[in-house]
Amino acid sequence: MNNKKRNIIAYILFAVAAVCAIILIVNAIRDNSAQREMEEMKESFVVELTPEPIVSAEPTATPEPPATPEPTPTPFPNLEGYDVPARTIDFAGLNETAPHAYAWLYIPGTDIDYPIIQHPEEPDYYLRRTPEGKDATAGSIFTQLYNSTDWTDNNTIIYGHNMRNGSMFATLHNFEEKEFFEENQYVYIYSPDETIRVYQVFGAFEFGDLHLMLSYAMNTEGGYGDFLSGLTELTNPDNLFREGMQVSTEDKIITLSTCIRGKENNRFLVTAKLVAEGKLEY
């Protein structure tokens, strides 16, 4: 090979490398912009609440004891027994920015604190778009048309990318650690009607790259049962399931799905069962 040919090949390789570098830089800028957008949404539309303490007035005289003691009020009468984060979401404001947002997902112990989006016509519209509809590798946290948006399905599949910058569903992988899995049990979903749904995590495991809603007839007892029974047949020793927790076809669950780096044909799934729902009183 003469020098001229070597130079041509070198120029071509340099040009390819330059184009690849530009693409990486552009994608990184988009991802950072998308993450800032998500953070701004949280700052703008998530309101942390502090239930007001009950203060007794100073008595002017020794009162007579009541015949029947009054029960101590609780800020979570419909969610008793669960440490529900006291917060509300401004969905009216959120929908001006993200018109297809229909819920908010919060998982303590992770960085997952995002709106859930579903496009009314295109199942994968938000795979590579932000909630505002802007192009971004990170995409959004979304469900597909195969699920309803009222949480009545047997199994609602929620998708998110495993981003290298730690955003989206990257920290879902925290559930791979047994100690984290044992100590962090609950997932919270907030809806526009102020209903909060509490889900208890019962599984964190690798699964094949199946489209769950197309591979199982989830909204039939048989298909849903096949999915649940199939979980007991998984053999990876790193899979985690909550000991003693029963899940049947009578239960409603969510499945959080993200990719596994280096395993393109597998997905990491976290499954959680609906254990409580209600509204905050404040």
C-alpha positions, 0 to 999 in steps of 0.5 A: 500500500502506497503512502497516498492510499495510507493517507486517504484511509487515515483521513477517512478514519479521522473523519469517522472518529470526528463525526462520532465524537460530535454525535457523542457531544451532541447527545451528552448536551441533550442528555444534560439538558433533559436532566435539567428539564426533569429537575426543573419539573420537580422543583416547579410541580412537586410540593413537599407538605408538612402536616400541621401538628395538633396544638392544645390550648392552655387550659384556664382551669382543670378540665374534667376528663372526657368520658371517652378519650378522643382518638389521636388524629393521623395525617394519613387516615386512608394510608395508615401504617405506611410512611407515605411521603407528604407531598402533592403534585401540581398536575395542572401546571405540569400538564401545561409543560408535559401534556401527556403526564398522568402520574408521578413516580417516587422511589425513596432511596433512589434518584427516581422522582419523575412524571409518568408519561403515555402518548395517546397514539404512539407507544414508543413516542417518549422512548427518546423524547422528554416529557415536553416532546424534545429529542433526548437519548434519555427519553422519559419514564413512560408506559405504552398504550397496552396499559390503561392510565387508571391503574386498573390493569393487573400489571402496569409496565413502566419503562425507563433508560439506564443512563450513565449519568445516573438519571432516569432508571439508572438507580433502579439497579440499587435493588440488585443489592440485597441490603438495599432490597430489604431496607427499601420496600415501597414505591409511591405513585401520585395521581391527579385526583390526589390518590396516592398508591403504595406498592411494596417491592417483591422482586428484583431480577433479570428477565429476557427481552420480551415485550411483556404485554405482548408475550403474556395476556396480562389482563386475563387470569391465565396470562397474568398467572403464567407471568407470576408463576414464571417468576418462581422458575427464574434460576439466576442466583442474584435475583431477589424476591421478598421472603414470605410475601404472597402475590396472586392473580387477585393483586395489582402490580407494577413492573419497572423495566430498564436495560442492563449494560452489557446484556442487550438481550436481558432486562432488569425488572423490579416488581411491586404489589399494590398494598394501599391507596388513599388521599392525604389529609392536610 
